Amino acid sequence: MFFKKLCTKYKLFWYTTFCVTFCLIIVSYFIAENYRSEKGASRYILNHQNLDGSYDYIYFPKKDAVGYGYSLIRHFGTLYAMSDYGLSLPTAQTHLQEHLHRGITFGLTFTVPCDRQAPISSLCLYYEHDGGTFGTPSLAIVTLLMASELVHDEALQNSYLSTSIALENGIAHMVTNGNLMYKATATPRIARFEEGQLLLALTHLHKATSTKSYLKKASQLKDVIVSKLIKQKDYSLHHWYTLGLNEYYSLRDGTPTQKECSYFIKTTEHIHTLQVTEGEWIGAFQEDQLTATGSDLYKLHDPTITSAYVEGLGALSSLLAKCPTSKEVTASQIKITTMIDLAMLHITKQQITLWDIMFRGFSFNSLGGIYRNDSSYSIQIDTPQHALSAYMIHSKVGALLDGDN
């Protein structure tokens, strides 16, 4: 009886409280959704850089704790994504330039002399946990040259350029002399990443210096990559390969050959069969049996894999746009657009927003991060890295389809 009288007497109060609470929940939800974007991913990366320029390699958002381990190639991969993000912004961001410089400075502390026979103007990057591959210095070169486009300090630009040239000299010397510091990787899948990263580095160096030797090397490497893929009928999508090939053709302003265009179409068809189109993991990609590793590194629920596919598909769409117009090319581009749209459902589903922080127990420091759906909801730095690149590809995909390369 008392409760009934209380509700009747204060009906307006309870009604107003309900409306205000409901509105606050709706507003907070839409504010939270704003972090399901490249803004959220870049925010996470910015907030998880340490004072020395390194990143929190593994972060546990439920515990607000940082895990152990590091990877220098993923360090430079993250800087690559952040540089690309910076170049996409309409105005220069001072805090982003400082972020990149800190990261580059940390990464370059691992430069070492190559050997006594190497040219004086050569540098090698070596981090023991990466196994000494040439993918790390290749990504360092790309990052340095992209970051130099964002800074207005001529001395810093010259320093980035000279370091890039020295790193390429180191790669060339070590590969030519078969030095174990840059040994061939046993896993073919990882070796493909490295070749794509090196192609990307060579094209960026030519663009920065107009030196013909870089273009010649890039052309030779491109021919090796493409002939190997076509000969082996390897239609799996290696995102660094496609990124490198797209950069090469953009640099040359050329048209892929008929065989190459046919290969791009067949690759699109193959990847289309791998995507999950319904259910809990809609948008994710199943393990490709052409490159199956059988390891725990490849998980259906890992948004890192999905994001890498989006990067590769974006570059593949741009490559197809350079091919002669045909029904097959147009159909492939439409399929790519659909695949990217679906893939973003998987990525955004696992990005942490204010809503997750308020109602799911995630720490505020995890805002914008993209977690792996394991028992600890861990965030490894390359997951938001690849997601950031995927978001940018997604925003461009309509322009790619319209022929804007």
C-alpha positions as CSV (number, residue, x, y, z in Angstrom):
1,M,0.0,0.0,0.0
2,F,2.8,2.4,1.0
3,F,4.7,1.6,-2.2
4,K,1.6,2.2,-4.3
5,K,1.0,5.6,-2.7
6,L,4.7,6.5,-3.2
7,C,4.6,5.7,-6.9
8,T,1.3,7.6,-7.3
9,K,2.6,10.7,-5.4
10,Y,5.9,10.8,-7.2
11,K,4.7,9.6,-10.6
12,L,6.3,12.5,-12.5
13,F,9.6,12.0,-10.7
14,W,9.8,8.3,-11.5
15,Y,8.7,9.0,-15.1
16,T,11.3,11.7,-15.5
17,T,14.0,9.5,-14.0
18,F,13.2,6.7,-16.3
19,C,13.3,8.9,-19.4
20,V,16.6,10.5,-18.4
21,T,18.2,7.2,-17.6
22,F,16.9,5.7,-20.9
23,C,18.2,8.7,-22.9
24,L,21.6,8.5,-21.1
25,I,21.9,4.8,-22.0
26,I,21.1,5.5,-25.7
27,V,23.5,8.5,-25.9
28,S,26.3,6.5,-24.2
29,Y,25.7,3.6,-26.6
30,F,26.1,5.9,-29.6
31,I,29.1,7.7,-28.1
32,A,30.6,4.2,-27.5
33,E,30.0,3.2,-31.1
34,N,32.2,6.1,-32.2
35,Y,35.1,4.0,-31.0
36,R,34.3,1.2,-33.4
37,S,36.5,2.9,-36.0
38,E,40.1,3.8,-37.0
39,K,39.8,6.5,-34.4
40,G,39.4,3.9,-31.7
41,A,42.2,1.7,-33.0
42,S,44.6,4.6,-33.3
43,R,43.7,5.8,-29.8
44,Y,44.5,2.4,-28.3
45,I,47.9,2.3,-30.1
46,L,48.7,5.9,-29.0
47,N,47.8,5.1,-25.4
48,H,49.8,1.9,-25.3
49,Q,53.2,3.4,-26.4
50,N,55.7,3.6,-23.6
51,L,58.0,6.5,-22.9
52,D,60.9,4.7,-24.6
53,G,58.9,4.3,-27.8
54,S,58.1,0.6,-27.3
55,Y,54.5,-0.7,-27.1
56,D,52.6,-2.8,-24.6
57,Y,53.0,-5.9,-26.7
58,I,50.3,-8.0,-25.0
59,Y,47.6,-6.4,-22.8
60,F,45.0,-8.0,-20.7
61,P,42.0,-5.7,-20.6
62,K,40.1,-7.5,-17.8
63,K,43.1,-7.3,-15.5
64,D,44.5,-4.0,-16.7
65,A,47.9,-5.8,-16.9
66,V,50.7,-6.0,-19.5
67,G,52.1,-9.3,-20.6
68,Y,55.7,-10.3,-21.5
69,G,57.3,-10.7,-25.0
70,Y,58.1,-8.4,-27.9
71,S,58.4,-8.5,-31.7
72,L,60.4,-5.8,-33.6
73,I,58.7,-6.7,-36.9
74,R,55.3,-6.1,-35.3
75,H,56.7,-2.9,-33.7
76,F,57.5,-1.5,-37.2
77,G,54.3,-2.9,-38.6
78,T,52.4,-0.8,-36.0
79,L,54.4,2.3,-36.9
80,Y,53.7,1.6,-40.6
81,A,49.9,1.5,-39.9
82,M,50.1,4.7,-37.8
83,S,52.1,6.5,-40.5
84,D,49.5,5.5,-43.1
85,Y,46.8,6.7,-40.8
86,G,48.7,10.0,-40.3
87,L,48.9,10.5,-44.1
88,S,45.2,9.9,-44.4
89,L,44.3,12.8,-42.1
90,P,43.5,16.2,-43.6
91,T,45.9,18.1,-41.3
92,A,49.2,17.3,-39.6
93,Q,49.0,16.0,-36.0
94,T,51.9,17.0,-33.8
95,H,51.2,14.3,-31.2
96,L,51.2,11.6,-34.0
97,Q,54.5,12.9,-35.4
98,E,56.0,12.6,-31.9
99,H,54.6,9.2,-31.4
100,L,56.2,8.0,-34.7
101,H,59.5,9.5,-33.8
102,R,59.6,7.8,-30.4
103,G,58.7,4.5,-32.0
104,I,61.3,4.8,-34.7
105,T,64.0,5.9,-32.3
106,F,63.3,2.8,-30.1
107,G,63.3,0.4,-33.2
108,L,66.6,1.8,-34.5
109,T,68.3,1.0,-31.2
110,F,68.5,-2.6,-32.6
111,T,70.7,-1.6,-35.6
112,V,74.0,-3.4,-35.7
113,P,77.0,-3.5,-38.1
114,C,76.4,-6.0,-40.8
115,D,79.9,-7.5,-41.0
116,R,83.4,-6.5,-42.0
117,Q,82.8,-7.0,-45.7
118,A,79.7,-4.9,-45.8
119,P,79.8,-1.4,-47.3
120,I,80.4,1.4,-44.7
121,S,77.1,3.0,-45.5
122,S,75.1,-0.1,-44.5
123,L,73.0,-1.0,-41.4
124,C,71.4,-4.2,-40.2
125,L,68.5,-4.6,-37.9
126,Y,68.6,-7.6,-35.6
127,Y,66.2,-8.7,-32.8
128,E,66.8,-12.2,-31.7
129,H,63.2,-13.0,-31.0
130,D,62.3,-12.2,-34.7
131,G,64.9,-14.7,-35.9
132,G,66.8,-12.1,-38.0
133,T,64.6,-11.9,-41.1
134,F,64.8,-9.2,-43.8
135,G,61.1,-8.4,-43.2
136,T,62.0,-6.2,-40.2
137,P,64.4,-3.8,-41.9
138,S,62.1,-3.7,-44.9
139,L,59.2,-2.5,-42.8
140,A,61.5,-0.1,-41.0
141,I,62.4,1.4,-44.4
142,V,58.7,1.8,-45.4
143,T,57.9,3.4,-42.0
144,L,60.8,5.8,-42.1
145,L,59.9,7.0,-45.6
146,M,56.2,7.4,-44.8
147,A,57.0,9.1,-41.5
148,S,59.3,11.6,-43.3
149,E,56.2,12.8,-45.3
150,L,54.6,13.8,-42.1
151,V,57.4,15.8,-40.5
152,H,58.4,19.3,-41.5
153,D,62.0,19.1,-40.1
154,E,64.4,18.8,-43.0
155,A,67.2,17.5,-40.9
156,L,64.9,14.7,-39.6
157,Q,63.7,13.9,-43.1
158,N,67.3,13.6,-44.3
159,S,68.1,11.4,-41.3
160,Y,65.2,9.1,-42.0
161,L,66.2,8.9,-45.7
162,S,69.8,8.1,-45.1
163,T,68.9,5.5,-42.5
164,S,66.5,3.9,-45.0
165,I,69.3,3.8,-47.7
166,A,71.7,2.2,-45.2
167,L,69.2,-0.4,-44.2
168,E,68.6,-1.4,-47.8
169,N,72.4,-1.6,-48.3
170,G,72.4,-4.0,-45.4
171,I,69.7,-6.2,-46.8
172,A,71.3,-6.3,-50.2
173,H,74.7,-7.3,-48.7
174,M,73.3,-9.9,-46.4
175,V,71.1,-11.6,-49.0
176,T,73.9,-11.6,-51.6
177,N,76.4,-13.1,-49.2
178,G,74.0,-15.6,-47.6
179,N,74.7,-14.3,-44.1
180,L,72.7,-16.1,-41.5
181,M,71.6,-12.9,-39.9
182,Y,69.0,-12.6,-42.7
183,K,68.6,-16.4,-43.3
184,A,65.8,-17.7,-45.4
185,T,62.8,-18.4,-43.2
186,A,61.8,-22.1,-43.0
187,T,58.0,-21.3,-43.2
188,P,57.0,-20.5,-46.8
189,R,54.0,-18.4,-45.5
190,I,56.3,-16.1,-43.6
191,A,58.9,-16.0,-46.4
192,R,56.1,-14.6,-48.6
193,F,55.5,-11.8,-46.1
194,E,59.1,-10.8,-46.2
195,E,59.3,-10.7,-50.0
196,G,56.2,-8.5,-50.1
197,Q,57.6,-6.2,-47.4
198,L,60.9,-5.9,-49.3
199,L,59.0,-5.1,-52.6
200,L,57.2,-2.4,-50.6
201,A,60.5,-1.0,-49.3
202,L,62.1,-0.9,-52.7
203,T,59.2,0.9,-54.3
204,H,59.1,3.5,-51.5
205,L,62.9,4.0,-51.8
206,H,62.6,4.6,-55.6
207,K,59.7,7.0,-55.0
208,A,61.8,8.9,-52.4
209,T,65.1,9.0,-54.3
210,S,64.2,8.4,-58.0
211,T,67.2,6.0,-58.0
212,K,66.8,3.6,-60.9
213,S,68.6,0.7,-59.2
214,Y,65.7,0.5,-56.6
215,L,63.2,0.3,-59.4
216,K,65.3,-2.4,-61.2
217,K,65.4,-4.5,-58.0
218,A,61.7,-4.0,-57.4
219,S,60.9,-5.1,-61.0
220,Q,63.1,-8.2,-60.7
221,L,61.5,-9.1,-57.3
222,K,58.0,-8.5,-58.7
223,D,58.7,-10.9,-61.6
224,V,60.0,-13.6,-59.2
225,I,56.9,-13.2,-56.9
226,V,54.3,-13.3,-59.6
227,S,55.9,-16.1,-61.7
228,K,56.1,-18.2,-58.5
229,L,52.5,-17.6,-57.6
230,I,51.2,-18.3,-61.1
231,K,53.4,-21.4,-61.5
232,Q,52.4,-22.9,-58.2
233,K,48.7,-21.9,-58.7
234,D,48.9,-20.3,-55.3
235,Y,45.6,-18.4,-55.0
236,S,45.9,-17.8,-51.3
237,L,46.0,-14.1,-50.3
238,H,49.3,-13.0,-48.9
239,H,48.5,-9.4,-47.9
240,W,52.1,-8.1,-48.0
241,Y,52.5,-9.5,-51.5
242,T,49.4,-7.7,-52.8
243,L,50.3,-4.5,-50.9
244,G,53.8,-4.6,-52.5
245,L,52.5,-5.4,-56.0
246,N,49.9,-2.7,-55.8
247,E,52.6,-0.1,-54.7
248,Y,54.8,-1.3,-57.6
249,Y,52.1,-0.9,-60.3
250,S,51.0,2.5,-58.8
251,L,54.6,3.6,-59.0
252,R,55.0,2.5,-62.6
253,D,51.5,3.6,-63.5
254,G,51.4,0.4,-65.5
255,T,48.9,-2.3,-66.4
256,P,49.3,-5.9,-65.2
257,T,49.7,-8.6,-67.8
258,Q,46.8,-10.7,-68.9
259,K,48.2,-13.7,-66.9
260,E,48.5,-11.5,-63.8
261,C,44.9,-10.1,-64.2
262,S,43.7,-13.7,-64.5
263,Y,45.6,-14.6,-61.4
264,F,44.0,-11.8,-59.5
265,I,40.5,-12.9,-60.5
266,K,41.2,-16.5,-59.5
267,T,42.6,-15.4,-56.2
268,T,39.4,-13.4,-55.5
269,E,37.3,-16.5,-56.3
270,H,39.3,-18.6,-54.0
271,I,39.2,-16.2,-51.1
272,H,35.5,-15.8,-51.5
273,T,35.1,-19.5,-50.7
274,L,36.9,-19.1,-47.4
275,Q,34.7,-16.4,-45.8
276,V,32.1,-17.3,-43.2
277,T,28.8,-15.7,-44.3
278,E,26.5,-16.5,-41.4
279,G,26.5,-17.4,-37.7
280,E,28.6,-16.3,-34.8
281,W,31.8,-15.8,-36.8
282,I,30.3,-14.0,-39.8
283,G,32.9,-12.1,-41.7
284,A,35.9,-14.2,-40.5
285,F,37.9,-16.4,-42.8
286,Q,38.5,-20.1,-42.5
287,E,42.1,-21.4,-42.6
288,D,43.3,-21.6,-46.2
289,Q,44.3,-25.2,-47.0
290,L,46.7,-23.9,-49.6
291,T,48.8,-22.4,-46.8
292,A,47.5,-24.3,-43.8
293,T,50.0,-24.2,-40.9
294,G,48.1,-26.5,-38.5
295,S,49.3,-24.2,-35.7
296,D,47.5,-22.4,-32.9
297,L,48.5,-19.1,-34.5
298,Y,45.6,-19.4,-36.9
299,K,42.2,-19.2,-35.3
300,L,38.9,-18.6,-36.9
301,H,38.0,-16.1,-34.2
302,D,41.2,-14.0,-34.5
303,P,40.4,-10.6,-35.9
304,T,44.1,-10.1,-36.7
305,I,43.7,-12.6,-39.6
306,T,40.4,-11.0,-40.7
307,S,42.0,-7.6,-40.8
308,A,45.0,-8.8,-42.8
309,Y,42.6,-10.3,-45.3
310,V,40.9,-6.9,-45.6
311,E,44.3,-5.2,-46.3
312,G,45.1,-7.8,-49.0
313,L,41.6,-7.5,-50.5
314,G,41.9,-3.7,-50.7
315,A,45.2,-3.9,-52.6
316,L,43.7,-6.7,-54.8
317,S,40.8,-4.5,-55.7
318,S,43.2,-1.7,-56.7
319,L,45.2,-4.1,-58.8
320,L,42.1,-5.3,-60.6
321,A,41.2,-1.7,-61.3
322,K,44.5,-1.4,-63.2
323,C,43.5,-4.4,-65.4
324,P,41.5,-4.0,-68.7
325,T,37.8,-3.6,-68.0
326,S,35.8,-6.8,-68.3
327,K,32.8,-8.5,-66.7
328,E,35.1,-10.8,-64.7
329,V,37.1,-7.9,-63.3
330,T,34.0,-6.0,-62.3
331,A,32.4,-9.1,-60.7
332,S,35.6,-9.7,-58.7
333,Q,35.7,-6.1,-57.4
334,I,32.0,-6.4,-56.3
335,K,32.9,-9.6,-54.5
336,I,35.8,-7.9,-52.8
337,T,33.6,-5.1,-51.6
338,T,31.1,-7.5,-50.2
339,M,33.8,-9.5,-48.5
340,I,35.3,-6.4,-46.9
341,D,31.9,-5.2,-45.6
342,L,31.3,-8.7,-44.0
343,A,34.8,-8.8,-42.6
344,M,34.3,-5.4,-40.8
345,L,31.4,-7.0,-38.9
346,H,33.8,-9.5,-37.3
347,I,36.4,-6.8,-36.5
348,T,34.1,-4.2,-35.0
349,K,32.4,-6.9,-33.0
350,Q,35.6,-7.4,-31.0
351,Q,36.6,-3.7,-30.6
352,I,36.2,-2.4,-27.1
353,T,34.0,0.6,-26.6
354,L,32.8,2.7,-23.6
355,W,29.8,0.4,-23.5
356,D,32.1,-2.6,-22.9
357,I,33.9,-0.7,-20.2
358,M,30.7,0.2,-18.4
359,F,28.9,-3.1,-18.6
360,R,31.5,-5.8,-19.4
361,G,34.3,-5.1,-17.0
362,F,37.0,-4.0,-19.4
363,S,39.5,-1.5,-18.2
364,F,39.4,2.1,-19.5
365,N,42.9,1.6,-20.9
366,S,41.6,-0.9,-23.3
367,L,39.3,1.6,-25.1
368,G,39.5,1.2,-28.8
369,G,41.5,-2.1,-28.6
370,I,40.5,-5.2,-30.5
371,Y,40.7,-8.4,-28.5
372,R,41.3,-12.0,-29.4
373,N,38.4,-14.1,-28.3
374,D,40.4,-16.3,-25.9
375,S,39.8,-16.8,-22.2
376,S,41.8,-13.7,-21.2
377,Y,40.5,-11.4,-24.0
378,S,44.1,-10.5,-24.7
379,I,45.1,-7.6,-27.0
380,Q,48.3,-8.1,-29.0
381,I,49.6,-5.0,-30.6
382,D,49.4,-6.3,-34.1
383,T,45.6,-6.8,-33.8
384,P,44.7,-3.1,-33.5
385,Q,47.6,-2.4,-36.0
386,H,46.0,-4.5,-38.7
387,A,42.5,-3.4,-37.7
388,L,43.5,0.2,-38.2
389,S,44.7,-0.6,-41.7
390,A,41.5,-2.5,-42.4
391,Y,39.3,0.5,-41.3
392,M,41.2,2.7,-43.7
393,I,40.8,0.2,-46.5
394,H,37.1,-0.1,-45.8
395,S,36.6,3.7,-46.1
396,K,38.4,3.6,-49.5
397,V,36.8,0.6,-51.0
398,G,34.0,2.5,-52.6
399,A,36.5,4.8,-54.3
400,L,38.5,1.7,-55.4
401,L,35.4,0.2,-57.0
402,D,34.8,3.5,-58.8
403,G,38.3,3.4,-60.3
404,D,40.0,5.9,-58.0
405,N,43.3,4.3,-57.3
